[in-house]
Amino acid sequence: GAPPPPAGAASGGAAVGRVATSPAAMQYRLATAELLAFPARLVRAHQLAREAEVSLLRAEAAVSTGTPSPAAYDKVRAATGALTAAEQGVTDVEAQLAGKAEAVVAAAKDALLPMPELPAAPPLPAKGSVDPIAALDACRARYAVALVGAQLASTEELAAEKALMEAEAKAAASVSPSPAILAVVQKASEREAAAGKASLAAEAAVKAAEEAVLAAMPAAEVAIQALASAATAAAGRI
């Protein structure tokens, strides 16, 4: 959904409209949309890697029986390259997360808008309610959402710590800090404390989601092997 309105938006007025349509606010919305698209992109990258793995297993099965042709070996080489590329695709998507989170935090600061509210992580399927591959996908989707939350929280925590240090340095440089300077320090301290608490909770969510992915992997690998075997057997009957 759209990011929450800035403080004071309830009063309405042209000023609020200018904030909402300012270049900074538009950049904030764009950065937020890109960050929120990360989970779906990561899950899809994993799915493409799995499809490539099945293709490789099928190609390897074809050369393990009878007298394989040179073309069969070519298929193994091609499938191996495709799997390597697909796995690199997963790595590439993961590597983009930090930059996207940093863009959101920077845009929120420029637009004077709060951090976006992230969607809740999708629930894990009940055990046995879906096939092992779908269960792994669901776990990975939950893990991806948790990753976004953790990266955004840690980025905000660093920004809050920096803001607090700057505010404290400004106060320390004054013989008698004004109430306004002290108020800035207080606000920065509250922001830093809240960010630290949110970061710890987000890290715990990532750990729990990662454990669920690891637990779902063995059954999914068996199912992937079975899928490849079934496809190979079906091809042999044609």
C-alpha positions, 0 to 999 in steps of 0.5 A: 500500500501507499506509505503513511502520510507525514505528521500533520497530514490530518490538517489537510492543506496545500502544504501537505499536498506539496509534500505528498507530490514532492520529488523526495516523496516520489523517490520514497514511494519508488524506493519502497516499492522496489524494496517490497518487490524483493521477496517475490523476486527472490522466491522466483530466482529460487524457483528458476534455480530449481527448474534448472536443477531438474533439467540437469538431473534429467540430462544426467540420467540420460547419460547414465543409461545405455550408450549416450550420444554426444548430444546427450553430453552436450545437454548435460554441459548446457544444463550445468551452465544453466544451473550455475547461471540460475544460482548466480541469479539468486545471489544477485537478487540477494546482493541488491537487498542492502542497497534497496533498504539504504535507498528507502531510509535515505528517501524517508529522511529526505521526504520527512516521512516515517519508515514504511510499514512492511507487509506481514510475513506469509504464514507457513503451511500446515505440515502435510497440507502441501507438497514438499516443494510448495512447502519449501517455496512458502518457507522461502517466501517467509524468509525473504520477507523477514530478510527485508524487515531485518535489512531495513531495521539494521539500516535504520538502526545505523542511521539512528545511531549516526543521528544521535552521535551528531545531535550529542556532538552538537550539544557537547559543542555548546556551553549551554545547549538550548532547549531546542538542541536538547530536544533534538538529542532526546528525539534522536535517543528515542529513535535509536532505542526504538531502532535497536529494539526493532532490529533485534526482533527482526533478526530473531524473525530471520533466524526462525524463518531460516530454520524453517527453510533448512527443515523443509529442504531435505523433503523438497530435495527428495521430491525434486529428485522424484520429479526429475526421475518421473520426467525422465521415465515419461520421456523414455516412454515417448 
